[in-house]
Amino acid sequence: MKKNSLWLCGLVVLLLLGLAGCAKKQAQAPQPPSPANKNLILSSTTDVQDTGLMDVLIPMFQTQTGYVVKPIYNGSGQAIALGAKGEADVLITHAPSAEQPDVANGDFINYQLLMHNSYVIVGPPDDPAKIKGLSATDALKKIAAAKAVFVSRGDNSGTNIEEKALWKQAGITPNGSWYLNAGQGMAPTLLLASQKTGYTLTDLSTYLAQQKNLQLDILVQGGKALTNIYHVMQVNPAKFSKVNTDGAKAFEDFMLSPATQKVIADFGKDKYGQPLYYADAGNIATGGQ
Amino acid sequence: MSVIGDGMIQAGRLLISGDPEVLRITWRTLQITGTATLISVVIGVPVGVTLALRKVFGRWLMVSAVNFGMGLPPVVVGLFVWLLLFRYGPLGFLDLLYTPGAMIIAEVIIAFPVVAGFTLAAIQAINPKMRFQILALGANRWQFLWLLLREARLGLLAAVIAGFGSAISELGAAMMVGGNIEGLTRVLTTTIDQEVSMGDFVLAIALSVILLLLTFFVTAILTWYQQHRRQPQ
């Protein structure tokens, strides 16, 4: 009995010692400058996280400015809704049609073009609906006519809003057992489409990051209709007093600075052989690539 | 299948090399779920004991509430805690959203009914004659409670184990109120979810193996304690 207790104590002590060791290592990080209100909530679309872009940019920003960014990733629809409630300080989203009403009514200020890439329609390599090389709207028409499986994000994200706009342009209201509503992020939706041998609309960057797990090929790409545009904007402190104005401004300035824009433009080149994003600060985005 | 195999190998590699990021996330997981379990025990055991012993008014309804609480959908708990802690929400002044504190609150709400429910069952399983016997031997109130808890310790440890299990396995609520923020609220479950989204299934499996090992290790210590203390000497 006593022997056993001793054993237990020994184990616990060892465990604590090990953990204390880890804690010490953690405390040795260099100390950056220290603003008055350090906490900065970024409400952002998920795909900039899923590609790993934010894992590069946020540490850079934090070291340069001393702010602590709390990035909250959701579909653009929800990301915008959080900002419009004053629950975030700064936003990165890619659904211009959903952003603009909130810019117009003054929820968001300093609405700036950040970067763009493109949407693509991906599908099974044997392409049962024969959409390869078509325009986006023609491709959707053929998918609907063939009743081929199409997986929709169904989550009011930027990609989902773009998809709905494309169906509208094609003059089709998609429904039926071939049209699946995933209600999930881009990566799970791609995986679902791959497992169900279906088609889906995706941003190119998430597709490239996920490609090794998918049996999906790019079938439709290019054209102005498939341009995916990202904006950065601040939540209006005149409307929401709890907003970290200085932090939001610092973050937006950082994102639009030439140095950061260069990092964005180069991001992913080494891993995928092509850039994942095209830096746009100060430009008006023009057609796809 | 090769993903699972590769994941196991990578788990071994991460553990042997002592990858600092993985160690930090594991330690944070242990801190947050450990605190949540502790608070759940501090709240849940007295609630369970009271409901088992006292003929309080509306007892039946309260016991039902505890049993209902044992099956609370974590995503609902997460949603409520999230909305309550909003900057402009009722508890926004606490400034707790997207902190480990918020995760602990959500996990306590999920885990403490489990602890209370198990405690209630453990105390009620004691032969009522035992209670009279303890009192007949002249025990005061605190001695009575202490002896009763000692008698029910098998069930009480099961309560702690179950509470810890529901706290450490939490994903939905942890993601919502914690935000999976690197260096602050990123725990093993939320990291696994993120790695799946980022397409790194091998790392996701490796972290899953580490989460399972951690859960097994803690549970094994508690179980060892439970089983070896069974016969008072």
Interface residues (C-beta under 8 A of the other chain):
Chain A: M1 N4 L8 L11 V12 L19 C22 A23 K25 Q26 I41 T46 Q49 D50 T51 G52 D55 I58 V68 K70 P71 I72 Y73 K85 G86 E87 G185 A187 P188 A209 Q210 Q211 K212 N213 F240 K242
Chain B: P20 L23 R24 W27 L30 F86 R87 Y88 G92 Y98 G179 N180 I181 E182 L184 Q194 V196 S197 M198 G199 F201 I221 W224 Y225 H228 Q233
